[in-house]
Amino acid sequence: MNAEALLDLLQIIVLIVVFHENFRLIYANRGSVHLVFFAFAAACYLLSDLYWLVYDLLRPETRMPFAANEIGEWAFFLLLAASLGSPKADSFQNAKKEVLFTGLFVAASAGLWIGWSGEWMQDILTGIFYGYFLCTLVLRAKSERAMSDRGWRSLGIVCAVLIAVQTTIFFVPDAAKDPLDQFCYIILFAVSAVFLVRAVLSQRKDEPGKSVCHALAFLAWIETALYMSSGGYYIMAMILSLFSFPLILLAYKKEVSAK
Amino acid sequence: MIYAENILLCIAIPLVISLLFVRGDVRRYTAAFLFGMGVCLIAAYISGFLNLVSGMGENDTSVFLSPIVEELMKLMPLLFFIVLFTPEEHTLTMLAVAIGAGFATFENCCYILTSGAESFTFIMIRGLAVGVMHIVSILALAVWFIIAKHLQVFSFSSIIGGLSLSMVFHALYNLLVSEPGVSRNIGYLLPLLAAAGLYYLYRKLPHRL
């Protein structure tokens, strides 16, 4: 069993524990809507991961064609967005710039995915569902004031630099590709570490809404890192992603008990 | 080569005639059963078309694309019943079971006509694995719809979420049985285990929410 399959198995175990704990909370809280959506998002991720693991074991070293697990991934983003609840009526007015920038970031990311894989339909559709989740998260994060104005600006600059460098890699000679690639990985993992620390620290504070946003922001960034990584860096991103679901569960648990 | 339309007509005509003489839940069950057989035929047409268009080959199409098409086609009549008639919980689960059973029955009929019915083991596997799998995947979807309605979260997200779960479950079964050996045996057991889990969940969950 290779490292990727082993980490997939670990992720499945983590997700089963999260799913079980989530169901216990749903019983205790008489069916909290956030928890129900999160439970089903986790179930979609769990089954998609299981499918990927089985495929990897049965048909190693072969590229997976379009399969049901991609639809599971799209549903995962939709259900996570639904778990954040409906945005308030005025929230879009306060977050126009951020939402617009998120849309551009996702569109550019989808362009890069197409450039890497050549799978037009899958990448465009994944981009739409991923973008919807990110926009919902941005709206919620803005209304919860989960990030300062400086934080939003810094994140915007980091995302713009990342997209610009990744796009440049397509056009530069082979010798220049490697250092640029390394630079992107440094950015990706430095920001992942920042999001992880924020998500962990916000669990200690008495602000459940912000905790949910920070935990989901960590997951969203890790998903971005997974889509943009390969080889050993992909393994690193997978290791980091193991923390995302327990953190989200803890954040929702806090939010539900605060209500 | 089998003439699937002719087989469908042969099985459907007595059932259609029986609809004239029955009432209530039996009539609903029979109608949903017929819908299940009908969508099975349409799903076979679509899968055949995708096979030609994608160039994936018959085996890969049935492993990777058929679960998506089949689950989507099974959802259609269920969604049609929900939107048009807003059925009660027990009616919804009954309709789901009937659609799944109709789908599985017609698929099994066509399969047996293609591959023969001499081997008892093969027939039992076909009935207990594929037959149960089609019922479990759509029943799980119906249970999720009931939960979503209870919590007033029946929306586009919940429909896609439920549909994706049934698609991935079905695809996982197809992938497992596509390779010989241990994986195939696990695949055959999967629907029965899922049926047991779903039975447990169905008895417990809706009443607690």
Interface residues (C-beta under 8 A of the other chain):
Chain A: I26 Y27 R30 G31 V33 V36 F37 F40 A41 A43 C44 L47 S48 L50 Y51 V54 Y55 L57 L58 R59 P65 F66 A67 A68 N69 I71 G72 W74 A75 F76 L78 L79 A81 A82
Chain B: S54 M56 D60 F64 L65 P67 I68 E71 W144 I147 H150 L151 Q152 V153 S155 F156 S157 S158 I160 G161 G162 L163 S164 L165 M167 V168 F169 H170 A171 L172 L175 L176 S178 E179 S183 R208 L209
